[in-house]
Amino acid sequence: MSAAPHVVVIGAGAVGAATAVQARNAGLRVTLVESGEPGGRQAASYGNAGWLSSHSILPPAAPGVWKQVPKWVRDPLGPLAVRAGYLPRALPWLARYLASAWTWPRVERTAHALRTLLADAPALHQALAAQAGVPHLIEQRGLLHAYLSEQQFRADARAWEIRRREGIQWQELDTAALRAREPDLHPRYTFGVLVPETGHCRDPGAYVAALARLARSLGADLRRTRATGFAIENGRLRAVRTADGDIACDKAVIAAGGHSRELARQAGDRVPLGAERGYHAVVRQPEAGPRTSTMFADCKVVVNAMEPGLRVAGQVEIADIDAAPDWRRAHIVRDLLLSIYPSLPDPLPEERVEYWQGARPSMPDGLPCIGAASASADIVHAYGHGHTGLVGSARTAELAVQLLQGRPPAIALAPFDPRRFA
């Protein structure tokens, strides 16, 4: 009997750790390559808002959003901003970003593709968390969207209609129902939308760390190093090159998040992977907060009660992935939190607040790259999820393993083909 194929999974973020687990579940030999601590502060998954939002199927851009580009450049502290010095390098990515949602039919195609990837995501994560021994970290109690008014919600009618056509259902809450459900909420919010099928993670960093531990307990080897490329002969993968030497293998998965671009190029595919930098603040022992994890339509932040404390996350900053943080943006989301929940002390004692900045690995069209590499079908792309990295990681892991084994993928992968930008 021939030995099971040896797979190197590059990256131990949400996608990579889940892929390592599923590959071991499928009987493959696995080496997990990660230079940092799985689930550590350096990882995008650590700072995730924690939403398992199976309804997050709309691309980040929308028709007509191009009119906001001058504001993005002028206002360095707006909800979406482009650092002025980075603008020349960002322009090709921004052009694709805007073009991907230039018309509503384009938005609808993206939404349909993302729905196939995200449907049933909370249940998939519950199964992974149970296997990892941390079932308490995944809850499926719905997610809430809070609006200033019913009129503001109706202005989003086209987006919600697209969700409805993809099978997503929701409950509309008037002022009284919203107040009964969320008594700590500022009274300026008078309308809510609850999506029952969705869930949330109570500590994304701890969850990813648990998945990495599970993979190792199942027999995966963890190599603390940095992948630098591939040894490919006649279309067959022979090894993954690392800073500490080659790792001989039969297959590989690129799941290195924001650092996947150069690996993808060495695998034969040029992808416009960008970094949507985000910020969060966590308030320990909060006096108030949401009963249901909530997104606020007026300021585009998510507030989620987590094990470490009350987390408010948001902001998109287009800048070099390694640029120094602008901590004013973290202070902005903290101040938004204080305005949303007036019972929180203002000012907050600084020793009770933790700030974080990281980078979402994002494709400009809002769709991740999932598929075989051009230089060798032995290499699988699995990165670029942007705002859907945590929620999309569970099914992405299953798809990656199906590709590794030469089995038909559970969903159509054409929309996620890394060669779509060629």
Buried (B, 14 or more C-beta within 10 A) or exposed (E): EEEBBBBBBBBBBBBBBBBBBBBBBBEBBBBBBBBBBBBBEEBBBBBBBBBBBBBBBBBBBBBEBBEBBEEBBEEBEBBBBBBEEBBEEBEEBBEBBBBBBBEBEBBBBBBBBBBBBBBEBBBBBBEBBEBBEBEEBBBBBBBBBBBBBBEBBEEBEEBBEBBEEBEBEBEBBEBEBBBEBBEBBBEEBBBBBBBEBBBBBBBBBBBBBBBBBBBBEBEBBBBEBBBBBBBBEEEEBBBBBBEEEBBEBBBBBBBBBBBBBBBBBBBBBEBBBBBBBBBBBBBEEBEBBBEBBBBBBBBBBBBBBBEEBBBBBBBBBBBBBEBEBBEEBBBBBBBBBBEBBEBBEEEBEEEEBBBBBBBBBBBBBBBBBBBBBBBBBBBBBBBBBBBBBBBBBBBBBBBBBBBBBEEEBEBEBEBBBBBBBE
